[in-house]
Amino acid sequence: MNKKYIVKLKIREAIEERGITQKKLAEMSGLRELTISDIVRGTRTVINFEHLSKIAEALEIDNITELIDFEHAHK
């Protein structure tokens, strides 16, 4: 039996905890504001690892689980 997982990005939570905007994160990470917005809203189906790395670096995150969560998919 195969278990299915959903990958959940927690970028919104991370920026809210730090009291910054998506625009500020875009400036800090060097990514486009639209890219950040798409990632936060979950409208991107493919996430570039380099983007994730830039976001983690900008937010000074050492543990990637602060940005990524895995959940069991419900059937």
LUMLOSE-743701 format. One line per 3 residues: for each residue x, y, z negated of N, C-alpha, C, O, CB. Coordinates in steps of 0.2 Angstrom, whole numbers, always signed. Glycine has a CB too. Example, Ala and Ser with C-alpha at 12.3 -4.5 7.8 and 13.67 -1.06 7.14 Angstrom:
+66,-28,-39,+62,-22,-39,+66,-16,-39,+71,-17,-42,+57,-22,-45  +64,-11,-35,+68,-5,-36,+64,+0,-39,+67,+6,-40,+70,-3,-29
//
This chain:
+4,-6,+0,+0,+0,+0,+4,+6,+0,+9,+7,-4,-5,+0,-6  +3,+11,+5,+7,+17,+5,+4,+22,+1,-2,+23,+2,+8,+19,+13  +8,+26,-3,+6,+31,-6,+7,+37,-2,+12,+38,+2,+9,+32,-13
+2,+42,-2,+3,+48,+2,+3,+54,-3,+0,+54,-8,-4,+49,+7  +8,+58,-1,+9,+64,-5,+8,+71,-1,+8,+71,+5,+16,+64,-7  +6,+76,-5,+5,+82,-2,+11,+87,-5,+12,+87,-11,-2,+86,-4
+15,+90,+0,+20,+94,-3,+17,+101,-4,+14,+104,+1,+26,+95,+2  +17,+104,-10,+15,+110,-11,+20,+115,-13,+24,+114,-17,+10,+110,-18  +20,+121,-9,+25,+126,-11,+22,+131,-16,+16,+133,-16,+27,+130,-4
+26,+133,-20,+24,+137,-26,+27,+144,-26,+29,+147,-31,+26,+134,-33  +28,+147,-20,+31,+153,-18,+27,+159,-22,+29,+163,-25,+32,+155,-11  +20,+158,-21,+16,+163,-24,+17,+164,-31,+17,+169,-34,+8,+162,-22
+17,+158,-34,+18,+158,-42,+24,+161,-44,+25,+165,-49,+17,+151,-44  +30,+159,-40,+36,+162,-41,+37,+169,-41,+40,+172,-45,+42,+158,-37  +34,+172,-36,+34,+179,-35,+30,+183,-40,+32,+188,-43,+32,+182,-28
+24,+180,-42,+20,+183,-47,+23,+183,-54,+23,+188,-57,+13,+179,-47  +27,+178,-55,+30,+177,-62,+35,+183,-62,+37,+185,-68,+33,+170,-63  +38,+184,-56,+44,+189,-56,+41,+196,-55,+45,+201,-55,+49,+188,-51
+35,+197,-54,+32,+204,-53,+34,+207,-47,+34,+213,-46,+33,+208,-59  +35,+203,-41,+37,+206,-35,+32,+205,-30,+28,+200,-30,+44,+204,-33  +32,+208,-24,+27,+207,-19,+30,+203,-13,+36,+202,-13,+25,+214,-16
+26,+201,-9,+29,+197,-3,+33,+201,+1,+39,+199,+4,+23,+195,+1  +32,+208,+2,+36,+213,+5,+43,+213,+2,+48,+213,+6,+33,+220,+6  +43,+213,-5,+49,+214,-8,+53,+207,-7,+60,+208,-6,+48,+215,-16
+50,+202,-7,+54,+195,-6,+56,+195,+1,+62,+193,+2,+49,+189,-7  +53,+198,+6,+55,+198,+13,+62,+202,+13,+66,+200,+16,+50,+201,+17  +62,+208,+10,+68,+212,+9,+73,+208,+6,+79,+209,+8,+66,+219,+6
+72,+205,+0,+77,+202,-4,+80,+196,+0,+86,+194,-1,+74,+200,-10  +76,+192,+4,+78,+186,+7,+81,+187,+14,+84,+183,+17,+73,+181,+7  +79,+193,+17,+81,+194,+24,+76,+191,+29,+78,+190,+35,+88,+192,+25
+70,+188,+27,+65,+185,+31,+60,+190,+33,+59,+195,+29,+62,+179,+27  +57,+189,+38,+51,+193,+40,+45,+193,+35,+44,+187,+33,+49,+192,+48  +42,+198,+35,+36,+198,+30,+31,+193,+32,+28,+190,+28,+33,+205,+30
+30,+193,+39,+25,+188,+42,+27,+181,+40,+23,+177,+38,+24,+189,+49  +33,+179,+40,+36,+173,+38,+34,+171,+31,+31,+166,+29,+43,+172,+39  +36,+176,+26,+34,+175,+19,+26,+174,+18,+24,+170,+15,+37,+181,+15
+23,+178,+22,+15,+178,+21,+13,+171,+23,+8,+168,+20,+12,+184,+25  +15,+169,+29,+13,+162,+32,+15,+157,+27,+10,+152,+26,+16,+161,+38  +20,+157,+24,+23,+152,+19,+18,+152,+13,+16,+147,+10,+30,+153,+17
+17,+158,+10,+13,+159,+4,+6,+156,+5,+3,+153,+1,+13,+166,+2  +3,+158,+11,-4,+156,+12,-5,+149,+14,-10,+146,+14,-7,+160,+18  +1,+146,+16,+1,+139,+18,-1,+137,+25,-3,+132,+27,-4,+135,+13
-1,+143,+29,-2,+142,+36,+3,+139,+40,+2,+137,+46,-5,+148,+39  +9,+138,+38,+15,+135,+41,+14,+128,+40,+14,+126,+35,+21,+138,+39  +15,+124,+46,+15,+117,+45,+22,+114,+45,+23,+109,+42,+11,+114,+51
+27,+118,+47,+34,+116,+47,+37,+122,+43,+37,+128,+44,+37,+115,+54  +41,+120,+38,+45,+124,+34,+53,+123,+36,+55,+118,+35,+44,+124,+26  +56,+129,+37,+63,+129,+39,+67,+129,+32,+66,+133,+28,+65,+135,+43
+71,+124,+32,+75,+123,+25,+79,+129,+24,+80,+131,+18,+80,+117,+26  +82,+133,+29,+86,+139,+28,+81,+144,+25,+84,+148,+21,+88,+141,+35  +75,+144,+27,+70,+149,+24,+69,+148,+17,+69,+152,+13,+64,+149,+28
+68,+142,+15,+67,+140,+8,+73,+141,+4,+73,+144,-1,+66,+132,+8  +79,+140,+7,+86,+142,+4,+86,+149,+2,+88,+151,-3,+91,+139,+8  +85,+153,+7,+85,+161,+7,+80,+163,+1,+82,+168,-3,+84,+164,+13
+74,+160,+1,+69,+162,-4,+72,+160,-11,+71,+164,-16,+62,+159,-3  +74,+154,-12,+77,+152,-18,+83,+156,-20,+83,+158,-26,+79,+144,-18  +87,+158,-16,+93,+162,-17,+90,+169,-20,+93,+172,-25,+98,+163,-12
+86,+172,-16,+83,+179,-17,+80,+179,-24,+80,+184,-28,+78,+181,-12  +76,+173,-26,+73,+173,-32,+77,+170,-38,+75,+169,-44,+67,+169,-32  +84,+169,-36,+88,+166,-41,+86,+160,-44,+86,+159,-50,+90,+171,-47
+84,+155,-40,+81,+149,-42,+86,+143,-42,+89,+142,-37,+75,+147,-38  +88,+140,-47,+93,+135,-48,+89,+128,-46,+93,+123,-44,+96,+135,-54  +83,+127,-49,+80,+121,-48,+74,+121,-43,+69,+125,-44,+77,+119,-55
+75,+118,-37,+70,+118,-32,+63,+116,-34,+58,+118,-30,+73,+114,-26  +62,+112,-39,+56,+111,-41,+52,+117,-43,+45,+116,-44,+56,+105,-47  +55,+122,-44,+51,+128,-46,+48,+131,-40,+43,+135,-40,+56,+134,-49
+50,+129,-34,+47,+131,-28,+43,+125,-24,+38,+127,-20,+52,+133,-23  +44,+119,-26,+41,+114,-22,+38,+109,-27,+41,+107,-32,+46,+110,-17  +32,+106,-26,+29,+101,-30,+26,+96,-25,+24,+97,-19,+23,+105,-34
+26,+90,-28,+23,+84,-24,+17,+82,-28,+17,+81,-34,+28,+79,-23  +11,+81,-24,+5,+79,-27,+3,+73,-23,+4,+72,-17,+0,+84,-27  +0,+68,-27,-3,+62,-24,-9,+65,-20,-14,+69,-22,-6,+57,-29
-10,+63,-14,-16,+64,-9,-22,+60,-12,-21,+54,-13,-14,+63,-2  -27,+63,-12,-33,+60,-15,-37,+57,-8,-37,+61,-3,-38,+64,-19  -39,+51,-9,-43,+48,-3,-50,+50,-3,-54,+48,+1,-42,+41,-2
//
